């Protein structure tokens, strides 16, 4: 078979219009294509041209897996299905071992994954390009630390936030300088250690507790552009939420949270769960991860309880289903993810 060598600029133009999940598979086709996909010129072109595909990530048996969830017949009593389409492989290039690294937690921001390994190391990973950056702590990793990733909206420079969940002491890692910087701001707050943390438009949102009123919760936002922690959460008209009964998720790309308002903020209801078996359905809690399917008006959730960590719960109005996806040896995490050729 005759091999046709296309000009590199022409290849960049073609690849910039290929869906990201397909582009990720192309990396294994040839060394030349892999090098081109990792190149910065393609990343810039790709960001403006490529179709944005929202995928489901499932952390399964300590591996990051791209998954598809079929809910087409969920309202016609047709059983939903979950299929793992591909398993992403992470390995420390400086390690002498050929074994893959086990991942126990994942945080997502604009195509980048901040992973925590089983041996408590942190790595920033772009599965689409295959590039990784292993992050070294200033001193050492602590069990009370929580790490998230975001970006400065002015410079679009990615940064990592380290928070002490008990004392609201935090520092920021800058990708440009490859260094940590202390943020000298303290608040009389604490982070809900098991609570949800999400990224929206480069900012990190997490659940916190006020030491003045530990019975309720507050929504904290860290803005990487101004390096400040702010508080934003509409009051609950029926009283306080308990911090153990609330979880956060981003419903879809482009959905924004309200962080500042000159007027009154309010909650809007998406789904009311009722019926005789409501007490047997999974209750919201800060150990769960969940996704919202607005088209089918259902919520998909994984509960890290030892009784149900091998299934995905699907809850709708007068509807409850379960899909088994793995054994009970791992802690599942659901994420909505968009593959991008972001440079690290």
FENMOGI-V461226 format. One line per field, one symbol per residue. phi: phi as a letter, one per 40 degrees, with the letter a starting at -180 (. if undefined). psi: psi as a letter, one per 20 degrees, with the letter a starting at -180 (. if undefined). Layout:
BEGIN
phi->???
psi->???
END
This chain:
BEGIN
phi->.ccbccdccccdccccbcdccccccccccaccccccccccccdcccdcbcccbcbbbbcbfgbcbcbbbcbdbccbfcccabbccabcbbacccccccccccbbabbbafgbbbbbcccgbbacbbcccgcbbcccccbacbcccbbbbaacccbfccabbbbccbbfcaabbbcccfacbcbcabbcbaccdcccbbbbfgcbbacbbcccaccbbbbbbbcccbfbbbbaaccccbhcccccbbbbaccacgcbccbaacbcbacbcbabcahccdcccccdacccbabbbcccfbbbabbccccacbabcbbbcfaabbbcbacccbbcbbbcbbcacccb
psi->ppppoqqhhggggghijpqhhhhhhhhigqhghggghiqhghggghhhhqpopprpppoolkqpppqpoojhkhjkkpprqppohqpppppoiiqiqiqqpppiqpppoliqpoqprhkkrppppohgiiqqoppprgfqpqhiqpprqaqoigikpqqppppoihjlpqqppphgilqqppompqqmrqpohjrqprppkiqpprprpphhmiharqoqpooihilqprpppqqpijaqqphijpqqqphrpipqqoiqpiaqqqqppgpoparhjhiiqpqprjiqqqqpnhgilrppqppjqiikjkqppopaokppqqppiaajiroqppqppopqlpp.
END
